[in-house]
Amino acid sequence: MSVGETGAGWLKTFLSDPMDAAVKGTARILSVSEPVGRAPYSRCTLEVLAEAPDMESRTVSVEAVLPRKHWPRVGMVVPARLAPTRPDLVGLNLEAFRH
């Protein structure tokens, strides 16, 4: 393998998005922070149990800025994407909180 191929491989790995290979699954909300202040949007910290077929379940903390009128509730199950190479990385479908 040439130096150029090694460098290109490293660069591709460094710049790639781990969510490119994400697997569809679900996330059950285990805990949710309270909104802060009176603004229509607030930062929210969620603890979720994320699951996807053929993957080990994982509990992770997720932060998002959400509208107060669609604040998530403990027990909700929403669509999620799990990165196979990053157990700490789970993407939630934030639109699911609007229903």
Secondary structure as UniProt FT lines:
FT   HELIX           3..15
FT   HELIX           18..21
FT   STRAND          23..32
FT   STRAND          41..51
FT   TURN            53..54
FT   STRAND          58..67
FT   HELIX           68..70
FT   TURN            74..75
FT   STRAND          77..82
FT   TURN            84..85
FT   TURN            87..88
FT   STRAND          90..92
FT   HELIX           94..98
//
